[in-house]
Amino acid sequence: MNPVPRARRIALFGPALLLAAAVAFVAQRPLHHRAGWQPWLVTINAAVFWSLAALPLSAAVVWALARRRGGTADGWRRSVAEVAMVHGTLPWVWMIMLPGPGAGVAPRRVSLLPLRDIHAILTHGTPVTATVQIVGNLLVFAALGRFAPIRFRALASVPRMLALGAACSVLVETAQYVLWLDRVSSVDDVLLNAAGAGLAAWSSRRRWSASSTSARSPRPPAPAAPRGPGRR
């Protein structure tokens, strides 16, 4: 392995690990001031904390999968893609499936007019609220959009990832409505979720060729069996 890229990755991994630890520490502090187990499961801080706390476990899973696949470059690529698209998606789904204060009581709400909610956020919300709402929805299936085409050659297409992101978002919005979580099931959320998956897929398109080349590379032929003295 080239020592320069390896040293660069180590130099980037160290600050990233420290940043994740700092965010996890900040996220868990409010959880100690509330009684019961609910704050550790049904709050945004809990989702952030547990997703960061599970990073070592995800790294161990990547290592185990890559070792099982022989430790090759393609094995590492596939293992990282599999774990990253799961670890990068579940915390966002966890957060948007958290129940609101009127769960099970407030009327179910549905918004089916495209761009109405986005327009309302941009015109009536604060810049911080608009940024959090729009960027957050773009990131929900971004990890899926970036890593699924690397892992699955059949998904190596921006339109396919747009469709997959939209389908996953429809399932989430339907679950919010059926489970009566006091959340708005909005078509704008579907549009933003799908756009995030498509943009993330577009950003990883250079890695698709490497994954496809590894999948199509022919295996070396098996050595011929030695012939006996009387065989031709």
PyRosetta script that sets phi, psi and omega in degrees:
from pyrosetta import init, pose_from_sequence

init()
pose = pose_from_sequence("MNPVPRARRIALFGPALLLAAAVAFVAQRPLHHRAGWQPWLVTINAAVFWSLAALPLSAAVVWALARRRGGTADGWRRSVAEVAMVHGTLPWVWMIMLPGPGAGVAPRRVSLLPLRDIHAILTHGTPVTATVQIVGNLLVFAALGRFAPIRFRALASVPRMLALGAACSVLVETAQYVLWLDRVSSVDDVLLNAAGAGLAAWSSRRRWSASSTSARSPRPPAPAAPRGPGRR")
pose.set_psi(1, 138.1)
pose.set_omega(1, 179.1)
pose.set_phi(2, -64.4)
pose.set_psi(2, 125.7)
pose.set_omega(2, -175.6)
pose.set_phi(3, -68.4)
pose.set_psi(3, -25.0)
pose.set_omega(3, -177.7)
pose.set_phi(4, -68.6)
pose.set_psi(4, -53.3)
pose.set_omega(4, 176.5)
pose.set_phi(5, -61.1)
pose.set_psi(5, -35.1)
pose.set_omega(5, -179.5)
pose.set_phi(6, -64.9)
pose.set_psi(6, -44.3)
pose.set_omega(6, 178.2)
pose.set_phi(7, -64.4)
pose.set_psi(7, -35.5)
pose.set_omega(7, 178.6)
pose.set_phi(8, -65.4)
pose.set_psi(8, -41.5)
pose.set_omega(8, 179.1)
pose.set_phi(9, -65.0)
pose.set_psi(9, -40.0)
pose.set_omega(9, 178.6)
pose.set_phi(10, -64.3)
pose.set_psi(10, -40.7)
pose.set_omega(10, -179.8)
pose.set_phi(11, -65.3)
pose.set_psi(11, -32.6)
pose.set_omega(11, 177.7)
pose.set_phi(12, -80.6)
pose.set_psi(12, -32.8)
pose.set_omega(12, -176.8)
pose.set_phi(13, -68.5)
pose.set_psi(13, -37.4)
pose.set_omega(13, -178.2)
pose.set_phi(14, -60.6)
pose.set_psi(14, -55.8)
pose.set_omega(14, 177.3)
pose.set_phi(15, -61.7)
pose.set_psi(15, -35.7)
pose.set_omega(15, 178.6)
pose.set_phi(16, -63.5)
pose.set_psi(16, -40.4)
pose.set_omega(16, 178.3)
pose.set_phi(17, -65.5)
pose.set_psi(17, -41.9)
pose.set_omega(17, 178.2)
pose.set_phi(18, -65.0)
pose.set_psi(18, -39.3)
pose.set_omega(18, 178.3)
pose.set_phi(19, -64.8)
pose.set_psi(19, -42.4)
pose.set_omega(19, 178.2)
pose.set_phi(20, -62.3)
pose.set_psi(20, -41.1)
pose.set_omega(20, 178.6)
pose.set_phi(21, -64.7)
pose.set_psi(21, -39.2)
pose.set_omega(21, 179.6)
pose.set_phi(22, -66.1)
pose.set_psi(22, -43.1)
pose.set_omega(22, 179.1)
pose.set_phi(23, -64.8)
pose.set_psi(23, -41.1)
pose.set_omega(23, 178.7)
pose.set_phi(24, -62.4)
pose.set_psi(24, -39.9)
pose.set_omega(24, 179.0)
pose.set_phi(25, -64.1)
pose.set_psi(25, -43.5)
pose.set_omega(25, 179.9)
pose.set_phi(26, -66.9)
pose.set_psi(26, -38.8)
pose.set_omega(26, -177.5)
pose.set_phi(27, -67.6)
pose.set_psi(27, -32.8)
pose.set_omega(27, -175.3)
pose.set_phi(28, -84.5)
pose.set_psi(28, -14.7)
pose.set_omega(28, -177.0)
pose.set_phi(29, -60.1)
pose.set_psi(29, -47.0)
pose.set_omega(29, 179.2)
pose.set_phi(30, -65.4)
pose.set_psi(30, -20.3)
pose.set_omega(30, -176.6)
pose.set_phi(31, -69.1)
pose.set_psi(31, -24.5)
pose.set_omega(31, -178.8)
pose.set_phi(32, -76.7)
pose.set_psi(32, -16.4)
pose.set_omega(32, -175.2)
pose.set_phi(33, -93.0)
pose.set_psi(33, 4.8)
pose.set_omega(33, 179.8)
pose.set_phi(34, -123.7)
pose.set_psi(34, 134.4)
pose.set_omega(34, -175.3)
pose.set_phi(35, -77.3)
pose.set_psi(35, 155.9)
pose.set_omega(35, 175.9)
pose.set_phi(36, 88.9)
pose.set_psi(36, 178.3)
pose.set_omega(36, -177.7)
pose.set_phi(37, -93.5)
pose.set_psi(37, -14.4)
pose.set_omega(37, -176.1)
pose.set_phi(38, -57.9)
pose.set_psi(38, -41.3)
pose.set_omega(38, 180.0)
pose.set_phi(39, -59.7)
pose.set_psi(39, -24.3)
pose.set_omega(39, -178.2)
pose.set_phi(40, -86.2)
pose.set_psi(40, -2.0)
pose.set_omega(40, -178.8)
pose.set_phi(41, -130.9)
pose.set_psi(41, -36.2)
pose.set_omega(41, -169.2)
pose.set_phi(42, -115.5)
pose.set_psi(42, 37.0)
pose.set_omega(42, 174.3)
pose.set_phi(43, -132.7)
pose.set_psi(43, 158.5)
pose.set_omega(43, 178.3)
pose.set_phi(44, -64.6)
pose.set_psi(44, -38.6)
pose.set_omega(44, 177.7)
pose.set_phi(45, -59.5)
pose.set_psi(45, -38.7)
pose.set_omega(45, 178.7)
pose.set_phi(46, -65.0)
pose.set_psi(46, -42.1)
pose.set_omega(46, 179.0)
pose.set_phi(47, -62.5)
pose.set_psi(47, -42.4)
pose.set_omega(47, 178.8)
pose.set_phi(48, -65.2)
pose.set_psi(48, -45.6)
pose.set_omega(48, -177.5)
pose.set_phi(49, -62.4)
pose.set_psi(49, -49.7)
pose.set_omega(49, -175.8)
pose.set_phi(50, -69.6)
pose.set_psi(50, -32.1)
pose.set_omega(50, 177.5)
pose.set_phi(51, -66.6)
pose.set_psi(51, -36.1)
pose.set_omega(51, 177.4)
pose.set_phi(52, -77.1)
pose.set_psi(52, -38.0)
pose.set_omega(52, 179.3)
pose.set_phi(53, -65.4)
pose.set_psi(53, -25.5)
pose.set_omega(53, -179.3)
pose.set_phi(54, -85.2)
pose.set_psi(54, -0.5)
pose.set_omega(54, -179.7)
pose.set_phi(55, -58.4)
pose.set_psi(55, -44.0)
pose.set_omega(55, 176.9)
pose.set_phi(56, -60.8)
pose.set_psi(56, -37.2)
pose.set_omega(56, 177.9)
pose.set_phi(57, -64.5)
pose.set_psi(57, -42.1)
pose.set_omega(57, 178.3)
pose.set_phi(58, -64.1)
pose.set_psi(58, -39.8)
pose.set_omega(58, 177.4)
pose.set_phi(59, -62.5)
pose.set_psi(59, -39.2)
pose.set_omega(59, 177.9)
pose.set_phi(60, -66.0)
pose.set_psi(60, -37.7)
pose.set_omega(60, 178.0)
pose.set_phi(61, -65.4)
pose.set_psi(61, -41.0)
pose.set_omega(61, 177.0)
pose.set_phi(62, -59.9)
pose.set_psi(62, -46.3)
pose.set_omega(62, -179.2)
pose.set_phi(63, -61.8)
pose.set_psi(63, -44.1)
pose.set_omega(63, -179.1)
pose.set_phi(64, -64.9)
pose.set_psi(64, -42.7)
pose.set_omega(64, 179.4)
pose.set_phi(65, -65.7)
pose.set_psi(65, -41.8)
pose.set_omega(65, -179.9)
pose.set_phi(66, -65.8)
pose.set_psi(66, -39.8)
pose.set_omega(66, 177.4)
pose.set_phi(67, -64.0)
pose.set_psi(67, -39.2)
pose.set_omega(67, 179.4)
pose.set_phi(68, -64.4)
pose.set_psi(68, -28.9)
pose.set_omega(68, 179.2)
pose.set_phi(69, -91.8)
pose.set_psi(69, 15.0)
pose.set_omega(69, 174.3)
pose.set_phi(70, 92.5)
pose.set_psi(70, 0.3)
pose.set_omega(70, 178.4)
pose.set_phi(71, 71.3)
pose.set_psi(71, 17.3)
pose.set_omega(71, 179.1)
pose.set_phi(72, -76.7)
pose.set_psi(72, 166.2)
pose.set_omega(72, 178.9)
pose.set_phi(73, -62.1)
pose.set_psi(73, -40.1)
pose.set_omega(73, 178.3)
pose.set_phi(74, -67.2)
pose.set_psi(74, -36.9)
pose.set_omega(74, 177.4)
pose.set_phi(75, -63.6)
pose.set_psi(75, -42.3)
pose.set_omega(75, 176.8)
pose.set_phi(76, -65.1)
pose.set_psi(76, -41.3)
pose.set_omega(76, -179.2)
pose.set_phi(77, -61.7)
pose.set_psi(77, -45.7)
pose.set_omega(77, -179.5)
pose.set_phi(78, -66.5)
pose.set_psi(78, -40.6)
pose.set_omega(78, -178.4)
pose.set_phi(79, -66.0)
pose.set_psi(79, -44.2)
pose.set_omega(79, 178.0)
pose.set_phi(80, -62.4)
pose.set_psi(80, -42.1)
pose.set_omega(80, -179.4)
pose.set_phi(81, -63.4)
pose.set_psi(81, -43.0)
pose.set_omega(81, -178.9)
pose.set_phi(82, -62.2)
pose.set_psi(82, -48.6)
pose.set_omega(82, -177.0)
pose.set_phi(83, -71.8)
pose.set_psi(83, -39.1)
pose.set_omega(83, -176.4)
pose.set_phi(84, -66.0)
pose.set_psi(84, -39.7)
pose.set_omega(84, -177.7)
pose.set_phi(85, -71.4)
pose.set_psi(85, -25.3)
pose.set_omega(85, 175.6)
pose.set_phi(86, -79.9)
pose.set_psi(86, -50.5)
pose.set_omega(86, -177.4)
pose.set_phi(87, -65.7)
pose.set_psi(87, -32.5)
pose.set_omega(87, -179.0)
pose.set_phi(88, -81.9)
pose.set_psi(88, -9.4)
pose.set_omega(88, -178.3)
pose.set_phi(89, -106.8)
pose.set_psi(89, -41.8)
pose.set_omega(89, -174.8)
pose.set_phi(90, -57.2)
pose.set_psi(90, -43.3)
pose.set_omega(90, 180.0)
pose.set_phi(91, -60.7)
pose.set_psi(91, -37.3)
pose.set_omega(91, 179.2)
pose.set_phi(92, -67.8)
pose.set_psi(92, -42.4)
pose.set_omega(92, 177.3)
pose.set_phi(93, -63.9)
pose.set_psi(93, -38.9)
pose.set_omega(93, 176.9)
pose.set_phi(94, -56.9)
pose.set_psi(94, -47.2)
pose.set_omega(94, -176.0)
pose.set_phi(95, -67.2)
pose.set_psi(95, -41.0)
pose.set_omega(95, -177.1)
pose.set_phi(96, -79.9)
pose.set_psi(96, -8.7)
pose.set_omega(96, 175.1)
pose.set_phi(97, -98.9)
pose.set_psi(97, 6.4)
pose.set_omega(97, 176.8)
pose.set_phi(98, -70.4)
pose.set_psi(98, 136.8)
pose.set_omega(98, -178.9)
pose.set_phi(99, -72.2)
pose.set_psi(99, 146.2)
pose.set_omega(99, 174.7)
pose.set_phi(100, -83.8)
pose.set_psi(100, 177.7)
pose.set_omega(100, -177.6)
pose.set_phi(101, -65.5)
pose.set_psi(101, -22.6)
pose.set_omega(101, -179.6)
pose.set_phi(102, -105.6)
pose.set_psi(102, 26.5)
pose.set_omega(102, -178.6)
pose.set_phi(103, -60.7)
pose.set_psi(103, 130.7)
pose.set_omega(103, 179.6)
pose.set_phi(104, 79.7)
pose.set_psi(104, -4.1)
pose.set_omega(104, -177.2)
pose.set_phi(105, -124.2)
pose.set_psi(105, -51.6)
pose.set_omega(105, -177.9)
pose.set_phi(106, -66.5)
pose.set_psi(106, 150.7)
pose.set_omega(106, 179.2)
pose.set_phi(107, -61.9)
pose.set_psi(107, 144.4)
pose.set_omega(107, 175.1)
pose.set_phi(108, -66.1)
pose.set_psi(108, 141.7)
pose.set_omega(108, -176.7)
pose.set_phi(109, -124.6)
pose.set_psi(109, 135.7)
pose.set_omega(109, -179.9)
pose.set_phi(110, -132.7)
pose.set_psi(110, 137.1)
pose.set_omega(110, 177.4)
pose.set_phi(111, -126.1)
pose.set_psi(111, 107.8)
pose.set_omega(111, -174.1)
pose.set_phi(112, -108.2)
pose.set_psi(112, 1.3)
pose.set_omega(112, 179.2)
pose.set_phi(113, -89.7)
pose.set_psi(113, 114.4)
pose.set_omega(113, -176.3)
pose.set_phi(114, -59.5)
pose.set_psi(114, 139.2)
pose.set_omega(114, 173.7)
pose.set_phi(115, 71.7)
pose.set_psi(115, -0.7)
pose.set_omega(115, 179.8)
pose.set_phi(116, -67.7)
pose.set_psi(116, -46.6)
pose.set_omega(116, -178.8)
pose.set_phi(117, -67.2)
pose.set_psi(117, -39.4)
pose.set_omega(117, 178.7)
pose.set_phi(118, -62.6)
pose.set_psi(118, -43.4)
pose.set_omega(118, 178.5)
pose.set_phi(119, -62.5)
pose.set_psi(119, -40.5)
pose.set_omega(119, -179.7)
pose.set_phi(120, -65.0)
pose.set_psi(120, -41.1)
pose.set_omega(120, 179.6)
pose.set_phi(121, -64.8)
pose.set_psi(121, -43.1)
pose.set_omega(121, -177.4)
pose.set_phi(122, -70.4)
pose.set_psi(122, -31.3)
pose.set_omega(122, -175.7)
pose.set_phi(123, -92.7)
pose.set_psi(123, -32.9)
pose.set_omega(123, -174.8)
pose.set_phi(124, -111.9)
pose.set_psi(124, -17.9)
pose.set_omega(124, -179.3)
pose.set_phi(125, -89.1)
pose.set_psi(125, 163.6)
pose.set_omega(125, 175.9)
pose.set_phi(126, -74.8)
pose.set_psi(126, 159.8)
pose.set_omega(126, 177.6)
pose.set_phi(127, -56.4)
pose.set_psi(127, -36.7)
pose.set_omega(127, 179.9)
pose.set_phi(128, -66.7)
pose.set_psi(128, -45.3)
pose.set_omega(128, 179.2)
pose.set_phi(129, -61.6)
pose.set_psi(129, -45.0)
pose.set_omega(129, 179.7)
pose.set_phi(130, -62.0)
pose.set_psi(130, -42.0)
pose.set_omega(130, -179.7)
pose.set_phi(131, -64.7)
pose.set_psi(131, -46.0)
pose.set_omega(131, -178.6)
pose.set_phi(132, -63.3)
pose.set_psi(132, -44.0)
pose.set_omega(132, -177.4)
pose.set_phi(133, -66.5)
pose.set_psi(133, -47.0)
pose.set_omega(133, -175.7)
pose.set_phi(134, -73.8)
pose.set_psi(134, -49.3)
pose.set_omega(134, -179.5)
pose.set_phi(135, -64.7)
pose.set_psi(135, -40.1)
pose.set_omega(135, 178.5)
pose.set_phi(136, -60.1)
pose.set_psi(136, -42.8)
pose.set_omega(136, 178.5)
pose.set_phi(137, -68.1)
pose.set_psi(137, -32.6)
pose.set_omega(137, 176.5)
pose.set_phi(138, -67.5)
pose.set_psi(138, -27.9)
pose.set_omega(138, -175.2)
pose.set_phi(139, -89.5)
pose.set_psi(139, -9.8)
pose.set_omega(139, -174.0)
pose.set_phi(140, -56.1)
pose.set_psi(140, -49.7)
pose.set_omega(140, -179.2)
pose.set_phi(141, -113.9)
pose.set_psi(141, 24.8)
pose.set_omega(141, 178.9)
pose.set_phi(142, -67.2)
pose.set_psi(142, -41.6)
pose.set_omega(142, 179.1)
pose.set_phi(143, -64.1)
pose.set_psi(143, -39.2)
pose.set_omega(143, 176.3)
pose.set_phi(144, -62.5)
pose.set_psi(144, -43.9)
pose.set_omega(144, -179.4)
pose.set_phi(145, -66.5)
pose.set_psi(145, -32.6)
pose.set_omega(145, -178.5)
pose.set_phi(146, -78.9)
pose.set_psi(146, -40.6)
pose.set_omega(146, -170.2)
pose.set_phi(147, -100.1)
pose.set_psi(147, -24.4)
pose.set_omega(147, 179.6)
pose.set_phi(148, -61.4)
pose.set_psi(148, -41.3)
pose.set_omega(148, 177.4)
pose.set_phi(149, -66.3)
pose.set_psi(149, -26.8)
pose.set_omega(149, 177.4)
pose.set_phi(150, -71.8)
pose.set_psi(150, -37.7)
pose.set_omega(150, -178.0)
pose.set_phi(151, -81.8)
pose.set_psi(151, -40.6)
pose.set_omega(151, -175.3)
pose.set_phi(152, -116.2)
pose.set_psi(152, 113.0)
pose.set_omega(152, -176.3)
pose.set_phi(153, -62.4)
pose.set_psi(153, -30.1)
pose.set_omega(153, -179.9)
pose.set_phi(154, -66.0)
pose.set_psi(154, -19.8)
pose.set_omega(154, -179.4)
pose.set_phi(155, -99.1)
pose.set_psi(155, 7.2)
pose.set_omega(155, -177.8)
pose.set_phi(156, -77.0)
pose.set_psi(156, 66.9)
pose.set_omega(156, -179.6)
pose.set_phi(157, -160.2)
pose.set_psi(157, 132.5)
pose.set_omega(157, 179.4)
pose.set_phi(158, -62.7)
pose.set_psi(158, -45.7)
pose.set_omega(158, 177.3)
pose.set_phi(159, -59.3)
pose.set_psi(159, -37.9)
pose.set_omega(159, 179.0)
pose.set_phi(160, -66.2)
pose.set_psi(160, -38.8)
pose.set_omega(160, 179.1)
pose.set_phi(161, -71.8)
pose.set_psi(161, -31.7)
pose.set_omega(161, 172.8)
pose.set_phi(162, -61.7)
pose.set_psi(162, -43.4)
pose.set_omega(162, 179.4)
pose.set_phi(163, -66.5)
pose.set_psi(163, -41.6)
pose.set_omega(163, 179.8)
pose.set_phi(164, -66.1)
pose.set_psi(164, -42.6)
pose.set_omega(164, 177.9)
pose.set_phi(165, -61.9)
pose.set_psi(165, -40.8)
pose.set_omega(165, 178.4)
pose.set_phi(166, -65.3)
pose.set_psi(166, -41.5)
pose.set_omega(166, -179.4)
pose.set_phi(167, -64.2)
pose.set_psi(167, -44.3)
pose.set_omega(167, 178.9)
pose.set_phi(168, -64.1)
pose.set_psi(168, -38.5)
pose.set_omega(168, 179.8)
pose.set_phi(169, -67.3)
pose.set_psi(169, -39.0)
pose.set_omega(169, 177.1)
pose.set_phi(170, -61.2)
pose.set_psi(170, -39.9)
pose.set_omega(170, 178.1)
pose.set_phi(171, -62.6)
pose.set_psi(171, -42.8)
pose.set_omega(171, -179.9)
pose.set_phi(172, -65.9)
pose.set_psi(172, -45.8)
pose.set_omega(172, -179.9)
pose.set_phi(173, -63.9)
pose.set_psi(173, -37.4)
pose.set_omega(173, 176.9)
pose.set_phi(174, -65.8)
pose.set_psi(174, -40.6)
pose.set_omega(174, 178.3)
pose.set_phi(175, -63.7)
pose.set_psi(175, -38.7)
pose.set_omega(175, 177.1)
pose.set_phi(176, -59.9)
pose.set_psi(176, -40.2)
pose.set_omega(176, -179.4)
pose.set_phi(177, -71.6)
pose.set_psi(177, -46.4)
pose.set_omega(177, -176.6)
pose.set_phi(178, -66.2)
pose.set_psi(178, -40.3)
pose.set_omega(178, -177.9)
pose.set_phi(179, -80.8)
pose.set_psi(179, -3.6)
pose.set_omega(179, 174.2)
pose.set_phi(180, 57.8)
pose.set_psi(180, 58.4)
pose.set_omega(180, -173.4)
pose.set_phi(181, -92.7)
pose.set_psi(181, 9.2)
pose.set_omega(181, -176.9)
pose.set_phi(182, 59.1)
pose.set_psi(182, 46.8)
pose.set_omega(182, 175.5)
pose.set_phi(183, -131.4)
pose.set_psi(183, 154.6)
pose.set_omega(183, -179.9)
pose.set_phi(184, -87.2)
pose.set_psi(184, 121.4)
pose.set_omega(184, 174.0)
pose.set_phi(185, -84.2)
pose.set_psi(185, 104.0)
pose.set_omega(185, -168.9)
pose.set_phi(186, -117.9)
pose.set_psi(186, 140.5)
pose.set_omega(186, 175.9)
pose.set_phi(187, -69.5)
pose.set_psi(187, -25.4)
pose.set_omega(187, 177.5)
pose.set_phi(188, -67.3)
pose.set_psi(188, -34.0)
pose.set_omega(188, 175.0)
pose.set_phi(189, -62.8)
pose.set_psi(189, -40.2)
pose.set_omega(189, 177.9)
pose.set_phi(190, -62.6)
pose.set_psi(190, -44.1)
pose.set_omega(190, -179.9)
pose.set_phi(191, -62.6)
pose.set_psi(191, -44.4)
pose.set_omega(191, -179.5)
pose.set_phi(192, -69.2)
pose.set_psi(192, -41.7)
pose.set_omega(192, 178.0)
pose.set_phi(193, -60.5)
pose.set_psi(193, -45.2)
pose.set_omega(193, 179.1)
pose.set_phi(194, -65.1)
pose.set_psi(194, -41.5)
pose.set_omega(194, 178.6)
pose.set_phi(195, -62.5)
pose.set_psi(195, -40.0)
pose.set_omega(195, 177.8)
pose.set_phi(196, -62.3)
pose.set_psi(196, -42.5)
pose.set_omega(196, 177.5)
pose.set_phi(197, -64.1)
pose.set_psi(197, -41.5)
pose.set_omega(197, 179.6)
pose.set_phi(198, -66.6)
pose.set_psi(198, -42.8)
pose.set_omega(198, 178.3)
pose.set_phi(199, -64.1)
pose.set_psi(199, -40.9)
pose.set_omega(199, 178.3)
pose.set_phi(200, -65.5)
pose.set_psi(200, -38.8)
pose.set_omega(200, 176.7)
pose.set_phi(201, -63.9)
pose.set_psi(201, -42.6)
pose.set_omega(201, 178.7)
pose.set_phi(202, -61.4)
pose.set_psi(202, -37.1)
pose.set_omega(202, -178.9)
pose.set_phi(203, -69.8)
pose.set_psi(203, -21.0)
pose.set_omega(203, -177.9)
pose.set_phi(204, -104.1)
pose.set_psi(204, 11.0)
pose.set_omega(204, -172.6)
pose.set_phi(205, -63.0)
pose.set_psi(205, -26.7)
pose.set_omega(205, 179.1)
pose.set_phi(206, -66.8)
pose.set_psi(206, -25.6)
pose.set_omega(206, 179.6)
pose.set_phi(207, -83.4)
pose.set_psi(207, -13.5)
pose.set_omega(207, 179.7)
pose.set_phi(208, -64.8)
pose.set_psi(208, -41.1)
pose.set_omega(208, -177.2)
pose.set_phi(209, -64.9)
pose.set_psi(209, -38.6)
pose.set_omega(209, 178.3)
pose.set_phi(210, -64.5)
pose.set_psi(210, -41.1)
pose.set_omega(210, 178.5)
pose.set_phi(211, -66.9)
pose.set_psi(211, -41.3)
pose.set_omega(211, -179.9)
pose.set_phi(212, -67.4)
pose.set_psi(212, -38.4)
pose.set_omega(212, 179.1)
pose.set_phi(213, -64.2)
pose.set_psi(213, -40.5)
pose.set_omega(213, 178.6)
pose.set_phi(214, -65.3)
pose.set_psi(214, -37.4)
pose.set_omega(214, -178.6)
pose.set_phi(215, -70.5)
pose.set_psi(215, -31.4)
pose.set_omega(215, -176.8)
pose.set_phi(216, -92.7)
pose.set_psi(216, -7.9)
pose.set_omega(216, -175.9)
pose.set_phi(217, -64.1)
pose.set_psi(217, 128.6)
pose.set_omega(217, -177.2)
pose.set_phi(218, -71.0)
pose.set_psi(218, 146.7)
pose.set_omega(218, 176.1)
pose.set_phi(219, -77.1)
pose.set_psi(219, 145.9)
pose.set_omega(219, 178.7)
pose.set_phi(220, -63.8)
pose.set_psi(220, 142.6)
pose.set_omega(220, -178.5)
pose.set_phi(221, -66.1)
pose.set_psi(221, 145.7)
pose.set_omega(221, 179.5)
pose.set_phi(222, -68.6)
pose.set_psi(222, 142.0)
pose.set_omega(222, 179.8)
pose.set_phi(223, -63.3)
pose.set_psi(223, 140.7)
pose.set_omega(223, -179.4)
pose.set_phi(224, -68.7)
pose.set_psi(224, 144.3)
pose.set_omega(224, 178.9)
pose.set_phi(225, -68.6)
pose.set_psi(225, 139.1)
pose.set_omega(225, 179.9)
pose.set_phi(226, -63.9)
pose.set_psi(226, 139.3)
pose.set_omega(226, -179.8)
pose.set_phi(227, -85.9)
pose.set_psi(227, 143.1)
pose.set_omega(227, 176.6)
pose.set_phi(228, -76.1)
pose.set_psi(228, 170.1)
pose.set_omega(228, -177.2)
pose.set_phi(229, -63.5)
pose.set_psi(229, -26.0)
pose.set_omega(229, -176.8)
pose.set_phi(230, -102.1)
pose.set_psi(230, 9.1)
pose.set_omega(230, -176.7)
pose.set_phi(231, -108.1)
pose.set_psi(231, 147.1)
pose.set_omega(231, 177.1)
pose.set_phi(232, -122.4)
pose.dump_pdb("model.pdb")
